[in-house]
């Protein structure tokens, strides 16, 4: 183990593979020293595990109704977090709801940043009227509150998880475009970009092979920090009945169905609300840790 540590920490790597693995190892050492980031990593890791093994972890079927056991309080034998107004186990529904949450943030994470990177790097690299047009379109999207714009888009597209993801993605890309444009403006006049251009490389090759990789660390940090907002918007759409539809166990929809019991049977709405709180907190803590690790302007600790 000591030899492996020395090999990974070697300041003079003998191969590109060793250099890459050494960078990953040093990044892990830095994030491991950040206790809050490790807490966030554990929470996100648990979300992944729960979503992957939901059929084996959940004690009950999340869709089966038993009206004889409706609105049982937390701590009831067989129902650790109680039951809802249809007698369904709340813990099981929260566990299966982790799949829907992960599905939503996963689709948004692979669509909105890609679109934002494309718009931002093209605008920053070419400048001129291309930059002006793309940034004005970005400003139009930024002028509307994200939740209001998502509500309008879902109202046009219709309720459903796919339309909700599409609406969230269409409202989430402008900040990535702004970020990518700012990063591109700082590197497009660099000497190495000029050298690549003199070698005859096309603009598309320069953007894809050299500009985008320089923007990725900042975008990854932003994606992680934005996941909490994505979760809240998805839950808000579900709460209003415009996102995931019953009987799917989506956390926002569970809060909506339990709000009428909030004063007497508080656990029906509180338990999924706590799930949203914990997962959002985990992504925020992890994002702060990744910012310390991936930001090239931050000094090693």
matplotlib code that plots the C-alpha trace (Angstrom):
import matplotlib.pyplot as plt

x = [0.0, 2.9, 4.5, 1.2, 0.8, 4.4, 3.7, 0.5, 2.1, 5.3, 5.9, 7.7, 5.3, 6.8, 3.6, 0.4, -1.5, 0.5, 0.0, -3.8, -4.1, -2.0, -4.2, -7.3, -5.5, -4.5, -8.0, -9.4, -7.0, -8.1, -11.8, -11.3, -9.9, -13.1, -15.5, -18.6, -17.8, -17.5, -20.9, -22.3, -20.5, -22.0, -25.5, -25.3, -23.7, -26.6, -29.1, -27.4, -27.5, -31.1, -32.2, -30.3, -31.5, -34.9, -36.8, -34.5, -34.4, -38.1, -40.0, -43.3, -44.7, -45.0, -48.2, -50.2, -53.0, -54.4, -57.1, -57.2, -53.7, -54.2, -52.4, -50.5, -47.9, -44.1, -42.7, -45.6, -44.4, -43.9, -44.2, -41.1, -42.2, -45.9, -48.4, -50.3, -54.0, -54.2, -52.3, -49.2, -45.8, -44.2, -40.6, -41.1, -42.5, -39.6, -37.1, -38.8, -39.1, -35.3, -35.3, -37.5, -35.4, -32.2, -33.8, -34.8, -31.5, -29.6, -31.5, -31.2, -27.4, -26.8, -28.9, -28.8, -25.0, -24.4, -26.6, -25.1, -21.6, -22.4, -24.0, -21.4, -18.3, -19.5, -20.5, -17.2, -15.0, -16.4, -17.6, -19.2, -22.8, -22.9, -22.0, -24.6, -27.4, -26.7, -26.3, -29.5, -31.4, -29.7, -30.8, -34.4, -34.4, -32.6, -35.2, -37.9, -37.8, -36.9, -40.0, -42.4, -40.8, -40.9, -44.6, -45.4, -43.5, -45.2, -48.6, -47.9, -46.3, -48.7, -48.0, -45.7, -42.1, -40.6, -42.2, -41.1, -37.5, -37.6, -39.0, -36.4, -33.6, -34.8, -34.8, -31.4, -29.0, -28.5, -26.2, -24.0, -23.9, -22.8, -20.2, -18.8, -18.7, -16.7, -14.2, -13.9, -13.1, -10.2, -8.6, -9.4, -6.5, -4.0, -0.8, -1.6, -4.9, -3.0, -0.5, -3.2, -4.9, -1.7, -1.4, -4.6, -7.1, -10.7, -12.8, -14.9, -11.9, -10.4, -13.7, -14.4, -10.8, -9.3, -11.9, -14.6, -12.1, -11.0, -14.7, -15.5, -14.3, -16.3, -19.4, -19.1, -19.0, -22.1, -23.9, -23.4, -24.5, -27.5, -28.9, -30.5, -32.4, -33.4, -34.7, -36.8, -38.2, -39.1, -40.7, -42.6, -44.0, -45.0, -46.6, -48.7, -49.7, -47.8, -44.9, -45.0, -48.5, -50.1, -49.6, -45.8, -44.1, -42.5, -41.5, -43.2, -46.4, -46.2, -46.0, -49.0, -51.1, -50.2, -50.6, -54.3, -53.2, -50.3, -51.7, -53.0, -50.9, -47.8, -45.6, -47.4, -45.9, -43.0, -41.1, -40.8, -40.0, -37.1, -35.9, -35.8, -34.0, -31.3, -30.6, -30.5, -28.1, -25.9, -25.5, -24.7, -22.0, -20.5, -20.5, -18.7, -16.1, -15.7, -15.2, -12.2, -10.8, -11.5, -11.2, -7.8, -7.5, -7.6, -4.4, -3.7, -4.4]
y = [0.0, 2.4, 1.6, 2.3, 5.6, 6.6, 5.7, 7.7, 10.7, 10.7, 14.4, 13.1, 10.5, 8.3, 7.9, 9.7, 6.9, 7.5, 11.2, 10.8, 8.4, 10.6, 13.6, 11.5, 10.2, 13.7, 15.0, 12.2, 13.1, 16.7, 15.9, 13.3, 16.0, 18.0, 16.4, 18.1, 17.1, 13.5, 13.8, 14.9, 12.1, 9.5, 11.0, 10.9, 7.4, 6.2, 7.7, 5.7, 2.5, 2.9, 3.6, 0.6, -1.9, -0.5, -3.8, -5.6, -2.7, -1.7, -3.7, -3.4, -2.9, 0.9, 0.6, -2.0, -0.3, -1.6, 0.7, -1.2, 0.2, 3.7, 6.7, 4.6, 6.6, 6.1, 3.3, 1.0, -2.6, -3.3, 0.4, 2.2, 5.6, 5.0, 4.7, 7.2, 7.7, 4.6, 2.4, 2.3, 2.1, 5.5, 4.2, 1.9, 4.8, 7.0, 4.3, 3.8, 7.6, 7.8, 6.1, 8.8, 11.6, 10.0, 9.5, 13.2, 14.7, 12.2, 13.3, 17.0, 16.5, 15.1, 17.6, 21.0, 21.3, 19.9, 22.5, 25.2, 24.2, 24.2, 27.7, 29.2, 27.9, 28.8, 32.3, 32.9, 31.5, 33.2, 36.5, 39.2, 38.8, 35.1, 36.0, 38.8, 36.6, 33.6, 35.7, 37.6, 34.3, 33.2, 36.5, 35.9, 32.5, 34.1, 36.8, 34.3, 32.6, 28.9, 27.5, 29.8, 29.0, 25.3, 25.6, 27.3, 24.7, 21.8, 23.5, 23.5, 20.1, 18.4, 16.6, 13.7, 12.8, 13.2, 16.6, 17.7, 16.7, 18.5, 21.6, 21.6, 21.1, 23.9, 26.3, 25.0, 25.5, 29.4, 29.5, 26.9, 28.9, 32.0, 30.0, 28.4, 31.7, 33.3, 30.4, 30.4, 34.1, 33.5, 30.7, 31.6, 34.1, 31.8, 30.9, 27.2, 27.9, 30.2, 27.4, 24.8, 27.3, 27.8, 24.0, 24.1, 22.8, 23.7, 25.8, 22.8, 20.7, 23.5, 24.0, 20.3, 19.2, 22.1, 24.7, 22.4, 20.4, 23.7, 24.5, 21.0, 21.5, 24.6, 23.0, 19.8, 21.9, 23.9, 20.7, 19.3, 22.5, 22.8, 19.3, 20.6, 23.2, 20.5, 18.3, 21.2, 22.2, 18.5, 18.2, 21.5, 20.3, 17.1, 19.0, 21.0, 17.9, 18.9, 16.4, 12.7, 11.4, 9.1, 6.4, 6.8, 7.5, 10.9, 12.9, 16.1, 14.3, 12.5, 15.9, 17.1, 14.1, 14.5, 18.2, 17.8, 15.6, 17.9, 18.9, 15.5, 12.9, 15.1, 12.2, 11.7, 14.9, 15.4, 12.2, 12.8, 16.4, 15.3, 13.0, 16.1, 18.1, 15.5, 14.7, 18.4, 19.0, 16.1, 17.5, 21.0, 19.7, 17.5, 20.5, 22.6, 19.9, 19.4, 23.2, 23.0, 20.0, 20.9, 24.6, 25.2, 28.6, 27.1, 26.3, 22.8, 22.5]
z = [0.0, 0.8, -2.6, -4.3, -2.4, -3.4, -7.0, -7.2, -5.4, -7.5, -8.6, -11.8, -13.3, -16.0, -18.1, -18.9, -17.1, -13.9, -14.1, -14.5, -11.7, -9.5, -10.2, -9.2, -6.1, -5.0, -5.6, -3.4, -0.6, -0.7, -0.7, 2.1, 4.3, 3.9, 6.4, 5.1, 1.6, 2.8, 4.4, 1.1, -0.7, 1.7, 1.3, -2.5, -2.4, -0.2, -2.7, -5.5, -3.4, -2.3, -5.9, -7.3, -4.7, -4.0, -4.6, -2.0, 0.5, 0.6, 3.2, 1.3, -2.2, -2.6, -4.6, -2.5, -0.5, 2.8, 4.1, 7.4, 8.1, 6.9, 8.7, 11.1, 13.0, 12.8, 14.8, 14.1, 13.8, 10.1, 9.2, 10.5, 9.1, 9.2, 6.4, 4.2, 3.7, 1.5, 3.9, 1.8, 3.6, 3.6, 3.9, 0.9, -1.2, -0.2, -1.2, -4.6, -4.9, -4.8, -8.3, -9.7, -8.1, -9.5, -12.9, -13.0, -11.9, -14.1, -17.3, -16.4, -15.7, -19.2, -21.1, -19.6, -19.2, -22.7, -24.2, -22.0, -22.9, -26.6, -26.5, -24.2, -25.9, -29.4, -28.3, -26.4, -29.1, -32.2, -30.5, -32.7, -33.8, -32.9, -29.3, -29.2, -30.6, -28.3, -25.2, -25.8, -26.1, -22.9, -21.2, -22.3, -20.5, -17.4, -17.2, -16.0, -12.6, -13.2, -11.5, -13.2, -16.6, -15.9, -14.9, -18.2, -20.2, -18.4, -18.9, -22.6, -22.9, -20.5, -17.1, -16.9, -15.8, -19.3, -19.9, -16.4, -17.1, -20.5, -18.8, -16.1, -18.6, -20.8, -17.8, -16.4, -19.3, -19.3, -16.2, -17.8, -21.1, -19.1, -17.2, -20.4, -22.2, -19.4, -19.3, -23.1, -23.2, -20.9, -23.0, -26.6, -26.9, -25.1, -26.8, -27.0, -28.7, -31.2, -31.8, -32.4, -34.8, -36.7, -37.1, -39.2, -36.7, -37.4, -35.0, -34.2, -33.3, -31.1, -29.3, -28.7, -28.0, -26.1, -25.0, -23.6, -21.4, -19.8, -19.0, -17.6, -14.0, -13.5, -15.1, -13.0, -9.9, -11.0, -12.0, -8.5, -6.8, -9.1, -8.3, -5.1, -7.2, -9.7, -6.9, -5.5, -8.9, -9.7, -6.3, -6.8, -10.2, -8.5, -5.6, -8.1, -10.0, -13.2, -12.8, -11.9, -11.8, -9.2, -8.1, -8.7, -5.3, -6.2, -3.1, -4.1, -5.0, -1.6, 0.2, -1.9, -0.9, 2.7, 3.2, 4.2, 7.1, 8.2, 11.6, 12.8, 10.8, 10.2, 9.1, 5.8, 4.4, 6.7, 5.9, 2.1, 2.9, 5.1, 2.2, -0.1, 2.6, 3.2, -0.5, -1.4, 1.5, 0.4, -3.2, -1.8, 0.5, -2.2, -4.6, -2.1, -1.8, -5.5, -5.9, -3.6, -5.6, -9.2, -9.2, -10.9, -9.2, -5.7, -4.1, -2.8, 0.9]

ax = plt.figure().add_subplot(projection="3d")
ax.plot(x, y, z, "-o")
ax.set_aspect("equal")
plt.show()
